[in-house]
Amino acid sequence: MIHRYDFGTPLTTGAVVRELPAEAGSLPFFTVEREGERVIFTLDLHEDDLIFGLGEQLKGINKRGNFFRSWNSDEPSHTEDKRSLYASHNLLIFYGPGRCFGVYFDDPGAVAFDLGFDRIDRAVATSENGNLSVYVIQADTPTAICREFRGLIGRSYLPPKWALGYIQSRWGYASSEDARRVVQEHRSRHIPLDNVCMDIDYMEDYKDFTWDKEKIPDLQGICDELRGEHARLIPIIDAGVKQEAGYEVCEEGLDRGYFCRKADGKPFVGAVWPGRSYFPDFLRPDVSAWFGEKYHRLMEAGVEGFWNDMNEPALFYSEEGLEEAYAKADALRGENLGIHNVFDLKNAFVSVGNSMADYRRFYHTLDGQTIRHDKVHNLYGAMMTRAAAEGFRQFDPDKRYLLFSRSSFIGAHRYGGVWQGDNCSWWSHLLLNLRMMPSLNMAGFLYCGADLGGFGDHTSEELVLRWLQLGVFTPLMRNHTSLQTRDQEIYRFSSWERMRDVLTVRYALLPYLYSELVKAVLTDGLMFRPLAFDFPADATALRVEDQVMLGDACMIAPVYEQNARGRHVYLPEDMLLVRFRSWSDFDLEPMKKGHQWVDLRLHEFPLFIRRGKAIPMAKAAEYVDAIDDTNLTLLGWLDGDTDLTLYDDDGVTRDVTLEDGLTTIRVTVRDGRASAQADGKRVDASRLIVG
C-alpha cells in the first residue's frame, strides 16, 4: 500500500510512473514542520530499529547512526567524512519491532538525512527546497516494500547479455591500437573478455561524439575487428559540450538555445576536460531528443554501448567563480598571511570547482517554468541517461544497448545501470562495493558494480585478485583505473593465471547470474539483499554487514582484508560451501548453521548455496556468446525432489517476458542419488550432495 503526500509545489522528476493522488491529512509516522523554505520530517526511533536504503551511499548496509546528504557530487575521495556521492536515491526503509515501512522523498534538490546521528533515538529528513512529494509504503516485510516501490517507479533496465561479460577499462586508452592490444593480450592467454572501455582520450580535443582520427583512423573498422574477436568497444560521453566555433554540437546547441542559461539569458559557461563548456538542458524534452540523437553517429560506426560521465554535472570552475578567486588572490597579494587569510587564499581556489555559487548561476526549463539549477540539481545525470537511452531506442527500437552512468536519480534505473564512481584501491572500498549492492537494488538499480581493483591510487596484486573474486557476482564486472596509476590489467600481474581462473568462474556461473538478473527485473525483485530481508527472525543475521544474499539460492561473503587466509562467516541456516579455485576446480562442503571459520587461500573464494537449493553451472568460455547453456552441471545440497527455474533468451531483444524464457529443471532424489532433466538441456546432477 502506497500513499502520497505533497509539500509546497512538487516538481516533476520522472522518478514515478504510477500516478497516485495526493492525500489530505498528516504524514503518518513523522512529525512535520516548516522552517522558511525547508520542510523537516522527524521520526522517533526504537533502539532496535534498522534503517535500509539510500542506494549509492557510504557506510554500511544499515544506515542508522549516520548523516547523509542527497546532493550529486563529483567526489573522488570516498572517505568516511563524505556525506554525498554521485547519486541521490531518497528511499528509506524503517524496520524494527512492530513496524515496517518505507518512505520515498521525491525531491530533485538537496535532502539531508540525519539517521540517529545527532540524537541516537531520532531520524530527521530535511528537504532544503521544501517542494516535494513523499510516498509512504507499507508492507509486511522489507522485500515486499521494495517490490511495491518498484511497482511505483517502473521496471529496471535490462542490459544485453554480453554486458555481463568482463570489461577492461582504463583512463588512458586512446587509440585503436590500445583497444586491439587489450583484446589480443586477453585472447592469447585465454583470459575471458567481452568489452573494452575507452575513456576521454579517444576524443578529438575532448569533444563529445567525436574521435581523434589520428588515434582511431577507422572507428567502424576497429569495431568490426573487435567484434570479430567477440569483444565490443564502449566509449565514454561527458555532459559538457566544448565551447568551440565550428564544432557542430556546440554550434547547433547555441543556435537552438539548447544550453542552460544564466539569469541574464546568456548561456552558462563552466569548465570540464576541454576547458570552457556549455551544458545541455536535459530537462527539456526537445534538448533531450537532440542530444540522444547525437549518439547515433558512433552507433552507425558499430558502437553498441556507452558510459556517461561527469554528469552531476561536474564543474572545474565557472568564468565568474574563477574571476572571484583571482580577485581574492589580488586582494591578498603582499599581505602578511596568517592563520585566517592564508586559508581564505587557499579556499578561494580549492573551492572553485563544483561550488554551490556556480550551481545557483544557471537555469533550466522544466514543464514550462524557469528553474534555478540547484533546485533540480540531482536530476541532471538521470536526464542525460534518459536522453541517451531514448536515443538508442530511436536508433533501433528492438535492441538492447549497454549504458551505465556515474550520476543518477531514481527513475534513471529504467534507462541504464550505474557504476559506483571513482573509488580507490583500498581494502575498505572492496567492502563498500559489497555493501552498496543491496542498497542500489532497493532503489531499482540492478545492473551495477564498482571499479575492480580500485580507480584511484596504486593497487596491489592481492587486492586485484580478491576484488575480482567479489566481481564474479556483480552484474557490471569492470576493471578500471585512473591515469598515472599502476597498470592493473590482469595480464600485467605475476598471478594472472589465478586471476584468469577467477574469471572462468564468472563465465561458468553466468547462466545463473543472468537468469537471476532478468527474473529480478521482470518481477520487481532484488538480486542482492541484506541477510535481514531473508532471515528477519534471526537476531544475528539482522546485523550482518559483510555478507549478502544473491538471487534465490545463494549467499556471498568475499574476503576483504589484506593478508587474510580465510574469514569468519555467519550461516543463518545450513548451507553448502563451494570453495572455488576455478570453474573446474572447487570443493563442496556442507556447513551447519551458526558461526564458522572458512579457510580460503589467496586463490580461493567462497559461494554459499542454501540447503534445499541448487544452481546451474556451465563450462567456462572466453566470451559470453561462447557459453554453452545447454550442458549444465548442478551444484547444491538437497534432501529431496525439487524444481529449479532458469531464465534465458537471445540476450539482445528489448521486450522480453518471463514466460517466454523459463525452463524448469526437475531434480529427482532416489536412494541417495540425484538425477535431473530439462527440455532442451543436458543436466549433470552428479555434483549434488544429497541428504
C-alpha positions as CSV (number, residue, x, y, z in Angstrom):
1,M,0.0,0.0,0.0
2,I,1.4,3.4,-1.0
3,H,0.2,6.8,-0.1
4,R,1.4,10.2,-1.5
5,Y,1.6,13.4,0.4
6,D,2.6,16.7,-1.2
7,F,4.5,19.6,0.3
8,G,4.8,23.0,-1.3
9,T,4.7,22.7,-5.1
10,P,6.4,19.5,-6.1
11,L,8.5,19.5,-9.3
12,T,8.3,16.8,-12.0
13,T,11.2,14.4,-11.6
14,G,10.2,11.4,-13.7
15,A,11.0,9.0,-10.9
16,V,7.5,7.8,-10.5
17,V,5.5,6.1,-13.3
18,R,2.4,5.2,-11.4
19,E,0.3,8.2,-10.7
20,L,-1.2,8.4,-7.2
21,P,-3.5,11.3,-6.0
22,A,-2.1,13.4,-3.2
23,E,-3.8,12.7,0.1
24,A,-5.1,15.1,2.6
25,G,-4.2,14.8,6.3
26,S,-0.9,14.4,8.1
27,L,2.0,12.3,7.0
28,P,2.0,9.0,9.0
29,F,4.9,8.1,11.4
30,F,6.6,11.6,11.1
31,T,6.1,14.9,12.6
32,V,6.4,17.7,10.0
33,E,7.4,21.3,10.4
34,R,8.4,24.1,8.0
35,E,11.3,26.5,8.6
36,G,11.4,29.0,5.8
37,E,11.8,27.1,2.6
38,R,12.8,23.9,4.4
39,V,10.5,21.1,5.4
40,I,11.7,18.9,8.2
41,F,10.4,15.4,8.8
42,T,11.1,13.8,12.2
43,L,10.7,10.2,13.4
44,D,11.4,8.7,16.8
45,L,13.5,5.6,16.7
46,H,13.3,2.4,18.8
47,E,16.6,1.2,19.9
48,D,16.3,-2.0,17.7
49,D,15.2,-0.2,14.5
50,L,17.2,-0.8,11.4
51,I,17.3,1.7,8.5
52,F,18.0,0.5,5.0
53,G,18.2,2.3,1.7
54,L,19.7,5.5,0.1
55,G,21.1,3.5,-2.8
56,E,24.6,4.7,-3.6
57,Q,25.9,6.0,-0.3
58,L,28.8,5.4,2.1
59,K,28.9,3.5,5.3
60,G,27.1,0.2,5.9
61,I,24.0,-1.6,4.7
62,N,22.2,-0.4,7.9
63,K,22.4,3.4,7.6
64,R,21.4,4.1,11.2
65,G,23.7,6.3,13.2
66,N,25.0,8.3,10.2
67,F,24.4,11.6,8.4
68,F,23.9,11.8,4.6
69,R,23.0,14.5,2.2
70,S,21.5,13.8,-1.2
71,W,23.5,16.1,-3.5
72,N,25.0,14.6,-6.6
73,S,28.7,15.3,-6.2
74,D,31.9,14.9,-8.2
75,E,33.6,13.3,-5.3
76,P,36.8,11.3,-6.0
77,S,37.7,10.6,-2.4
78,H,35.2,8.2,-0.8
79,T,36.3,8.6,2.8
80,E,34.0,8.3,5.8
81,D,33.7,12.1,6.3
82,K,31.9,12.5,3.0
83,R,28.1,12.8,3.1
84,S,27.3,12.7,-0.6
85,L,28.4,10.7,-3.7
86,Y,27.3,10.9,-7.3
87,A,23.7,9.8,-6.8
88,S,20.5,10.7,-4.9
89,H,18.3,7.7,-4.1
90,N,16.0,9.0,-1.4
91,L,14.4,5.7,-0.4
92,L,14.5,4.7,3.3
93,I,13.1,1.5,4.9
94,F,12.5,1.5,8.6
95,Y,12.4,-2.0,10.1
96,G,12.1,-2.7,13.7
97,P,9.8,-4.1,16.5
98,G,6.2,-3.7,15.5
99,R,6.7,-1.7,12.3
100,C,8.0,-2.0,8.8
101,F,7.5,0.8,6.2
102,G,9.3,2.7,3.5
103,V,9.4,6.4,2.6
104,Y,10.5,7.9,-0.6
105,F,11.3,11.7,-0.8
106,D,10.7,12.6,-4.4
107,D,12.8,15.8,-4.3
108,P,15.2,16.8,-7.1
109,G,17.1,19.2,-4.8
110,A,19.2,18.7,-1.7
111,V,17.8,16.5,1.1
112,A,19.7,15.9,4.4
113,F,19.2,12.6,6.3
114,D,20.2,12.5,10.0
115,L,19.5,8.9,10.8
116,G,20.3,8.8,14.5
117,F,23.5,10.9,14.1
118,D,22.7,13.9,16.2
119,R,20.3,12.0,18.5
120,I,20.5,8.2,18.6
121,D,16.7,7.9,19.1
122,R,15.6,10.2,16.2
123,A,15.7,10.3,12.4
124,V,15.3,13.7,10.7
125,A,15.0,14.2,6.9
126,T,15.2,17.8,5.7
127,S,14.2,19.0,2.3
128,E,16.1,22.1,1.6
129,N,13.8,23.2,-1.2
130,G,10.5,22.3,0.6
131,N,8.8,21.3,-2.7
132,L,8.4,17.6,-2.9
133,S,6.1,14.5,-2.9
134,V,6.6,12.0,-0.1
135,Y,5.5,8.4,-0.7
136,V,4.8,6.2,2.3
137,I,5.0,2.4,1.5
138,Q,3.5,-0.1,4.0
139,A,4.0,-3.8,3.7
140,D,4.8,-6.8,6.0
141,T,8.5,-7.2,5.0
142,P,11.3,-5.1,3.6
143,T,11.3,-7.2,0.5
144,A,7.6,-6.5,-0.1
145,I,8.3,-2.8,0.4
146,C,10.9,-2.9,-2.3
147,R,8.5,-4.7,-4.6
148,E,5.8,-2.2,-4.0
149,F,8.3,0.7,-4.6
150,R,9.5,-0.8,-7.9
151,G,5.9,-1.0,-9.0
152,L,5.7,2.7,-8.3
153,I,8.9,3.7,-10.1
154,G,8.8,1.2,-13.0
155,R,10.8,-1.7,-14.4
156,S,14.5,-1.7,-14.1
157,Y,16.9,-1.5,-17.1
158,L,17.9,-4.8,-18.7
159,P,21.3,-4.8,-20.4
160,P,22.3,-7.1,-23.3
161,K,23.6,-10.4,-22.0
162,W,27.1,-9.7,-23.3
163,A,27.2,-6.7,-20.9
164,L,27.6,-9.3,-18.1
165,G,30.9,-10.3,-19.6
166,Y,34.2,-9.0,-18.2
167,I,35.0,-5.4,-19.1
168,Q,38.6,-4.0,-19.2
169,S,38.9,-0.2,-18.9
170,R,41.4,2.5,-18.2
171,W,41.7,6.2,-18.3
172,G,44.4,6.4,-20.9
173,Y,43.2,4.1,-23.6
174,A,43.2,6.4,-26.5
175,S,43.7,4.5,-29.8
176,S,42.7,1.6,-31.9
177,E,46.0,0.0,-31.0
178,D,45.3,0.3,-27.3
179,A,42.0,-1.5,-27.7
180,R,43.5,-4.1,-30.0
181,R,46.3,-4.8,-27.6
182,V,43.9,-5.3,-24.7
183,V,41.9,-7.8,-26.7
184,Q,45.0,-9.6,-28.0
185,E,46.6,-9.9,-24.6
186,H,43.4,-11.5,-23.2
187,R,42.8,-13.8,-26.1
188,S,46.4,-15.0,-26.3
189,R,46.3,-16.0,-22.6
190,H,42.7,-17.3,-22.8
191,I,41.5,-14.7,-20.3
192,P,37.8,-14.1,-20.7
193,L,36.8,-10.7,-22.1
194,D,33.8,-9.2,-23.7
195,N,34.3,-5.4,-23.7
196,V,36.9,-2.6,-23.7
197,C,36.0,0.8,-22.4
198,M,37.6,3.9,-23.8
199,D,37.9,7.0,-21.6
200,I,38.1,10.6,-22.7
201,D,41.4,10.4,-24.6
202,Y,39.8,8.8,-27.7
203,M,38.0,12.0,-28.4
204,E,39.2,14.9,-30.6
205,D,40.1,17.6,-28.0
206,Y,37.6,16.1,-25.5
207,K,34.6,16.9,-27.7
208,D,31.6,14.6,-27.3
209,F,30.6,12.4,-30.3
210,T,34.0,12.8,-32.0
211,W,37.0,10.6,-32.2
212,D,40.6,11.5,-32.9
213,K,41.2,10.4,-36.5
214,E,44.9,10.0,-35.9
215,K,44.4,7.7,-32.9
216,I,41.4,5.9,-34.4
217,P,41.5,6.4,-38.2
218,D,38.7,4.0,-38.8
219,L,36.1,3.6,-36.0
220,Q,33.9,1.3,-38.0
221,G,37.0,-0.8,-38.8
222,I,38.1,-1.3,-35.2
223,C,34.6,-2.0,-34.0
224,D,34.3,-4.7,-36.7
225,E,37.7,-6.1,-35.8
226,L,37.0,-6.3,-32.1
227,R,33.6,-7.9,-32.8
228,G,35.4,-10.5,-34.9
229,E,37.2,-11.3,-31.7
230,H,33.9,-11.3,-29.8
231,A,34.6,-8.1,-28.0
232,R,33.0,-4.6,-28.1
233,L,34.3,-1.1,-27.8
234,I,32.5,1.0,-25.2
235,P,33.3,4.8,-25.4
236,I,32.6,7.5,-22.7
237,I,30.4,10.5,-23.2
238,D,30.6,13.5,-20.9
239,A,27.9,16.1,-20.1
240,G,29.8,19.2,-21.0
241,V,29.9,20.4,-24.7
242,K,33.2,22.2,-25.6
243,Q,32.9,25.9,-26.4
244,E,34.4,26.0,-29.9
245,A,33.5,27.7,-33.2
246,G,32.9,25.1,-35.9
247,Y,32.2,22.3,-33.5
248,E,28.8,21.0,-34.8
249,V,27.3,20.1,-31.4
250,C,28.3,23.4,-29.9
251,E,27.0,25.5,-32.7
252,E,23.7,23.6,-33.0
253,G,23.1,23.9,-29.3
254,L,23.8,27.6,-29.3
255,D,21.7,28.3,-32.4
256,R,18.7,26.4,-31.0
257,G,19.1,27.7,-27.4
258,Y,19.6,24.2,-26.0
259,F,22.1,25.0,-23.3
260,C,21.5,26.0,-19.7
261,R,21.3,29.8,-19.3
262,K,22.2,32.3,-16.7
263,A,19.7,34.8,-15.2
264,D,20.6,37.3,-18.0
265,G,19.7,34.8,-20.7
266,K,23.2,34.1,-21.8
267,P,24.5,30.5,-21.9
268,F,26.1,29.4,-18.8
269,V,29.8,28.6,-19.2
270,G,31.6,26.2,-16.9
271,A,34.8,24.2,-17.4
272,V,35.4,20.5,-17.7
273,W,38.0,18.4,-19.6
274,P,38.1,20.6,-22.8
275,G,38.0,23.8,-20.8
276,R,35.1,26.2,-21.2
277,S,32.0,24.3,-22.0
278,Y,28.2,24.5,-22.3
279,F,25.7,22.2,-20.6
280,P,22.6,20.9,-22.4
281,D,19.3,21.5,-20.6
282,F,18.4,17.8,-20.5
283,L,15.2,18.7,-18.5
284,R,13.7,19.9,-21.8
285,P,12.3,17.1,-24.0
286,D,13.5,18.7,-27.2
287,V,17.0,19.1,-25.9
288,S,17.0,15.5,-24.6
289,A,15.9,14.2,-28.0
290,W,18.6,16.3,-29.8
291,F,21.4,15.0,-27.5
292,G,20.2,11.4,-27.7
293,E,20.3,11.5,-31.4
294,K,24.0,12.5,-31.3
295,Y,24.9,9.1,-30.1
296,H,23.8,7.7,-33.5
297,R,27.0,8.8,-35.2
298,L,29.0,6.4,-33.1
299,M,26.3,3.8,-33.3
300,E,26.4,3.9,-37.0
301,A,30.1,3.0,-36.8
302,G,29.2,-0.1,-34.8
303,V,29.3,1.1,-31.2
304,E,26.8,-0.9,-29.1
305,G,27.3,0.6,-25.6
306,F,28.3,3.8,-23.8
307,W,29.2,5.0,-20.3
308,N,28.1,8.6,-19.3
309,D,30.3,10.6,-17.0
310,M,30.9,14.0,-15.4
311,N,27.1,14.4,-15.3
312,E,26.4,15.6,-11.8
313,P,27.3,18.0,-13.6
314,A,31.0,18.2,-12.6
315,L,32.4,21.8,-12.9
316,F,36.1,22.6,-12.7
317,Y,35.2,26.3,-12.5
318,S,32.9,28.9,-14.0
319,E,34.1,32.1,-15.5
320,E,32.6,34.1,-12.7
321,G,34.0,31.8,-10.0
322,L,37.5,31.9,-11.5
323,E,37.3,35.7,-11.6
324,E,36.3,35.8,-7.9
325,A,39.2,33.6,-7.0
326,Y,41.7,35.8,-8.9
327,A,40.2,38.9,-7.2
328,K,40.7,37.3,-3.8
329,A,44.3,36.5,-4.6
330,D,44.9,40.1,-5.8
331,A,43.3,41.5,-2.6
332,L,45.7,39.4,-0.5
333,R,48.8,40.0,-2.6
334,G,51.5,41.5,-0.4
335,E,49.6,40.8,2.8
336,N,51.2,39.1,5.9
337,L,49.2,35.9,5.5
338,G,48.4,34.5,8.9
339,I,46.0,31.9,10.4
340,H,42.9,33.3,8.8
341,N,43.7,34.9,5.5
342,V,46.1,32.1,4.4
343,F,43.1,29.8,4.4
344,D,41.0,32.4,2.6
345,L,43.5,32.4,-0.2
346,K,43.7,28.6,-0.3
347,N,40.0,28.1,-0.2
348,A,39.4,30.7,-3.0
349,F,41.0,28.2,-5.4
350,V,40.3,24.9,-3.7
351,S,36.5,25.7,-3.7
352,V,36.4,27.0,-7.2
353,G,35.2,23.6,-8.5
354,N,31.7,22.3,-8.1
355,S,30.8,25.3,-6.0
356,M,27.3,26.0,-4.7
357,A,27.6,29.5,-6.1
358,D,28.0,28.1,-9.6
359,Y,25.1,25.7,-9.2
360,R,23.0,28.8,-8.4
361,R,24.2,30.7,-11.5
362,F,22.3,28.8,-14.2
363,Y,18.8,27.8,-15.0
364,H,16.7,25.1,-16.6
365,T,13.3,24.9,-18.2
366,L,11.0,22.3,-16.6
367,D,7.3,22.0,-17.5
368,G,7.5,25.5,-19.0
369,Q,8.9,27.0,-15.8
370,T,12.3,28.6,-15.4
371,I,14.0,26.7,-12.5
372,R,17.4,27.5,-10.9
373,H,19.8,24.6,-11.2
374,D,20.3,23.9,-7.5
375,K,16.6,23.3,-7.1
376,V,16.8,20.3,-9.6
377,H,20.5,19.5,-9.4
378,N,20.1,15.8,-8.6
379,L,18.1,15.2,-11.8
380,Y,20.8,16.3,-14.3
381,G,22.7,13.0,-14.7
382,A,19.5,11.0,-14.7
383,M,18.1,13.1,-17.5
384,M,21.3,12.6,-19.5
385,T,20.9,8.8,-19.1
386,R,17.3,9.1,-20.3
387,A,18.3,11.2,-23.3
388,A,20.9,8.5,-24.3
389,A,18.5,5.6,-23.8
390,E,15.7,7.2,-25.8
391,G,18.2,8.0,-28.5
392,F,19.2,4.3,-28.6
393,R,15.6,3.3,-28.9
394,Q,15.1,5.7,-31.8
395,F,18.2,4.1,-33.5
396,D,16.9,0.6,-33.0
397,P,13.7,0.1,-31.0
398,D,14.1,-3.7,-30.7
399,K,17.7,-4.0,-29.5
400,R,19.2,-3.7,-26.1
401,Y,22.3,-1.5,-25.7
402,L,24.8,-1.2,-22.9
403,L,24.5,2.1,-20.9
404,F,25.8,2.9,-17.4
405,S,26.3,6.3,-15.8
406,R,28.1,7.9,-12.9
407,S,25.4,10.3,-11.7
408,S,21.8,9.1,-11.1
409,F,18.4,9.7,-9.5
410,I,15.6,7.2,-9.1
411,G,13.9,7.0,-12.5
412,A,17.2,6.6,-14.3
413,H,17.1,2.9,-13.2
414,R,14.6,2.4,-16.1
415,Y,17.2,3.6,-18.7
416,G,20.6,2.3,-17.6
417,G,22.9,1.0,-14.9
418,V,25.4,2.7,-12.7
419,W,29.0,2.1,-11.6
420,Q,29.9,3.2,-8.1
421,G,32.1,6.0,-9.1
422,D,35.7,6.9,-8.6
423,N,36.6,4.6,-5.8
424,C,40.2,4.0,-4.6
425,S,42.5,1.0,-4.4
426,W,41.7,0.5,-0.8
427,W,40.5,-2.7,1.0
428,S,37.8,-0.6,2.6
429,H,36.3,0.1,-0.8
430,L,36.1,-3.6,-1.6
431,L,33.8,-3.9,1.4
432,L,32.0,-0.7,0.3
433,N,31.4,-2.3,-3.1
434,L,29.6,-5.2,-1.4
435,R,27.6,-3.1,0.9
436,M,26.3,-0.8,-1.9
437,M,24.9,-3.7,-4.0
438,P,21.7,-4.4,-2.0
439,S,21.1,-0.7,-1.4
440,L,21.3,0.1,-5.1
441,N,18.9,-2.8,-5.8
442,M,16.4,-1.4,-3.4
443,A,16.5,1.8,-5.5
444,G,15.9,-0.1,-8.7
445,F,19.5,-0.2,-10.0
446,L,20.2,-3.9,-10.8
447,Y,22.9,-3.5,-13.4
448,C,25.6,-2.1,-11.1
449,G,29.1,-2.7,-9.8
450,A,32.4,-0.9,-8.8
451,D,35.8,-0.4,-10.4
452,L,37.5,-3.7,-9.6
453,G,41.0,-3.1,-8.2
454,G,40.1,0.5,-7.5
455,F,40.2,3.6,-9.7
456,G,42.4,5.9,-7.7
457,D,45.7,5.1,-6.1
458,H,48.1,2.2,-7.0
459,T,46.6,-1.2,-6.4
460,S,48.3,-4.3,-5.1
461,E,48.2,-7.7,-6.8
462,E,46.5,-9.2,-3.8
463,L,43.8,-6.5,-3.8
464,V,43.0,-7.1,-7.5
465,L,42.7,-10.8,-7.0
466,R,40.4,-10.5,-4.0
467,W,38.3,-7.8,-5.7
468,L,37.9,-9.9,-8.8
469,Q,36.6,-12.6,-6.5
470,L,33.8,-10.3,-5.5
471,G,33.3,-9.0,-9.0
472,V,32.4,-12.5,-10.2
473,F,29.0,-12.0,-8.7
474,T,28.2,-8.3,-9.7
475,P,26.3,-7.8,-12.9
476,L,28.7,-5.0,-14.0
477,M,32.2,-6.5,-13.8
478,R,34.7,-3.9,-14.9
479,N,38.4,-3.5,-14.1
480,H,39.1,0.3,-14.3
481,T,41.8,2.6,-13.1
482,S,42.9,6.2,-13.3
483,L,45.6,7.9,-15.4
484,Q,49.1,7.6,-13.9
485,T,48.2,4.7,-11.6
486,R,49.8,1.3,-11.8
487,D,48.7,-0.8,-14.8
488,Q,46.1,-3.2,-13.5
489,E,45.0,-5.3,-16.4
490,I,45.0,-9.0,-15.4
491,Y,47.9,-9.8,-17.8
492,R,50.2,-7.4,-16.0
493,F,50.4,-9.5,-12.9
494,S,52.6,-12.5,-12.0
495,S,49.4,-14.2,-10.8
496,W,47.5,-13.6,-14.0
497,E,46.7,-17.3,-14.3
498,R,44.9,-17.2,-10.9
499,M,43.0,-14.1,-12.0
500,R,42.1,-15.8,-15.2
501,D,40.8,-18.8,-13.1
502,V,38.6,-16.4,-11.2
503,L,37.1,-15.1,-14.4
504,T,36.3,-18.6,-15.6
505,V,34.0,-19.0,-12.6
506,R,32.2,-15.8,-13.6
507,Y,31.5,-17.2,-17.1
508,A,30.6,-20.7,-15.8
509,L,28.0,-19.1,-13.4
510,L,26.7,-16.6,-16.0
511,P,23.6,-18.7,-16.9
512,Y,22.6,-18.5,-13.2
513,L,23.6,-14.8,-12.8
514,Y,21.8,-13.7,-16.0
515,S,18.7,-15.7,-15.0
516,E,18.6,-14.1,-11.6
517,L,19.1,-10.6,-13.0
518,V,16.3,-11.0,-15.6
519,K,13.9,-12.5,-13.0
520,A,14.6,-9.6,-10.7
521,V,13.9,-7.1,-13.5
522,L,10.7,-8.8,-14.6
523,T,9.3,-9.5,-11.2
524,D,10.4,-6.3,-9.4
525,G,12.7,-8.3,-7.2
526,L,16.1,-7.9,-5.7
527,M,19.2,-9.7,-6.9
528,F,21.2,-8.6,-3.8
529,R,19.6,-8.5,-0.4
530,P,20.8,-7.9,3.2
531,L,20.6,-11.1,5.3
532,A,17.9,-9.3,7.4
533,F,15.5,-9.5,4.4
534,D,15.6,-13.3,4.2
535,F,16.1,-14.1,7.9
536,P,14.1,-11.5,9.9
537,A,13.7,-13.7,13.0
538,D,17.5,-14.2,13.3
539,A,18.9,-11.5,15.6
540,T,22.4,-12.1,14.3
541,A,21.5,-12.1,10.6
542,L,19.8,-8.7,11.2
543,R,23.2,-7.1,11.9
544,V,25.5,-8.8,9.4
545,E,27.2,-6.2,7.2
546,D,29.8,-8.2,5.2
547,Q,27.7,-10.9,3.6
548,V,24.7,-10.5,1.3
549,M,22.2,-12.8,-0.3
550,L,22.5,-13.3,-4.1
551,G,19.5,-14.4,-6.1
552,D,17.1,-17.1,-4.9
553,A,19.7,-19.6,-3.8
554,C,23.0,-18.1,-2.7
555,M,24.9,-16.0,-0.2
556,I,28.3,-14.3,-0.9
557,A,30.9,-13.5,1.7
558,P,34.1,-12.2,0.0
559,V,37.5,-11.9,1.6
560,Y,38.0,-8.1,2.1
561,E,41.0,-7.9,4.4
562,Q,44.7,-7.8,3.4
563,N,46.8,-10.9,4.1
564,A,43.8,-12.9,5.1
565,R,43.8,-16.7,4.6
566,G,40.1,-17.1,5.4
567,R,37.3,-15.3,7.1
568,H,34.5,-15.7,9.6
569,V,31.0,-16.2,8.3
570,Y,27.7,-16.4,9.9
571,L,25.3,-19.0,8.4
572,P,21.7,-18.3,9.3
573,E,20.8,-21.8,8.1
574,D,22.6,-24.9,6.8
575,M,24.4,-24.1,3.6
576,L,26.7,-25.7,1.1
577,L,30.1,-24.0,0.8
578,V,31.6,-24.0,-2.7
579,R,35.2,-23.2,-2.4
580,F,36.2,-22.1,-5.9
581,R,39.7,-22.1,-7.4
582,S,38.5,-22.1,-11.0
583,W,35.3,-23.2,-12.8
584,S,36.5,-26.8,-12.8
585,D,38.5,-26.9,-9.6
586,F,36.3,-26.5,-6.5
587,D,35.4,-28.2,-3.2
588,L,31.9,-28.8,-1.8
589,E,31.5,-28.7,1.9
590,P,28.2,-28.9,3.8
591,M,28.2,-26.5,6.7
592,K,25.8,-26.2,9.6
593,K,24.0,-23.1,10.8
594,G,26.0,-20.8,13.0
595,H,29.4,-19.1,13.2
596,Q,32.0,-20.6,11.0
597,W,35.6,-20.0,10.1
598,V,36.3,-20.7,6.4
599,D,39.9,-21.3,5.2
600,L,40.5,-19.5,1.9
601,R,43.9,-19.3,0.4
602,L,44.7,-16.3,-1.8
603,H,43.5,-18.2,-5.0
604,E,40.3,-19.5,-3.3
605,F,36.9,-17.8,-2.8
606,P,33.5,-18.9,-1.5
607,L,30.0,-19.2,-2.6
608,F,27.3,-20.5,-0.2
609,I,24.2,-22.3,-1.6
610,R,21.2,-22.6,0.7
611,R,20.2,-26.1,1.7
612,G,17.4,-27.3,-0.5
613,K,18.5,-25.2,-3.4
614,A,20.8,-25.8,-6.4
615,I,22.3,-23.6,-9.1
616,P,23.4,-24.4,-12.6
617,M,27.0,-24.0,-13.9
618,A,28.1,-24.2,-17.5
619,K,31.6,-24.9,-18.9
620,A,33.7,-21.7,-18.8
621,A,34.1,-19.8,-22.1
622,E,36.3,-16.8,-23.2
623,Y,33.3,-14.6,-24.1
624,V,29.6,-14.7,-23.4
625,D,28.4,-15.8,-26.8
626,A,30.5,-19.0,-26.5
627,I,28.9,-20.2,-23.3
628,D,27.0,-23.4,-23.8
629,D,24.0,-23.3,-21.6
630,T,22.6,-26.5,-23.0
631,N,25.1,-28.5,-21.0
632,L,24.8,-27.7,-17.3
633,T,26.1,-29.1,-14.0
634,L,24.1,-28.6,-10.8
635,L,25.7,-27.6,-7.5
636,G,23.7,-27.8,-4.3
637,W,22.6,-29.7,-1.2
638,L,19.3,-31.4,-1.5
639,D,17.1,-33.5,0.8
640,G,14.5,-34.4,-1.8
641,D,12.9,-33.6,-5.1
642,T,13.0,-30.0,-6.3
643,D,12.3,-27.9,-9.3
644,L,14.6,-25.1,-10.4
645,T,13.6,-22.4,-12.8
646,L,16.2,-21.0,-15.2
647,Y,15.6,-18.0,-17.5
648,D,17.4,-17.4,-20.8
649,D,16.7,-15.5,-24.0
650,D,18.7,-14.3,-27.1
651,G,20.4,-11.6,-24.9
652,V,19.6,-8.7,-27.2
653,T,15.9,-8.4,-27.8
654,R,14.5,-5.5,-25.8
655,D,11.0,-6.5,-24.9
656,V,11.1,-9.9,-23.0
657,T,8.6,-11.7,-20.9
658,L,9.3,-14.2,-18.1
659,E,7.0,-16.9,-19.5
660,D,8.8,-17.0,-22.9
661,G,12.3,-17.7,-21.4
662,L,11.8,-20.0,-18.4
663,T,13.0,-23.6,-18.3
664,T,12.2,-25.9,-15.4
665,I,14.9,-28.2,-14.3
666,R,13.4,-31.1,-12.4
667,V,15.6,-32.8,-9.8
668,T,14.7,-36.2,-8.5
669,V,16.3,-37.8,-5.5
670,R,16.1,-41.6,-5.1
671,D,18.2,-43.9,-2.9
672,G,20.6,-41.1,-2.0
673,R,21.3,-40.2,-5.7
674,A,20.0,-37.3,-7.7
675,S,19.1,-37.1,-11.4
676,A,17.9,-34.1,-13.3
677,Q,16.2,-33.3,-16.6
678,A,15.1,-30.3,-18.5
679,D,13.7,-29.8,-22.0
680,G,16.5,-28.9,-24.5
681,K,19.3,-29.3,-21.9
682,R,21.7,-31.9,-20.7
683,V,21.9,-31.6,-16.9
684,D,24.5,-33.3,-14.8
685,A,23.4,-33.9,-11.2
686,S,26.4,-35.9,-10.1
687,R,27.9,-32.9,-8.1
688,L,24.7,-32.5,-6.0
689,I,25.1,-33.5,-2.4
690,V,22.0,-35.5,-1.1
691,G,20.9,-35.9,2.5
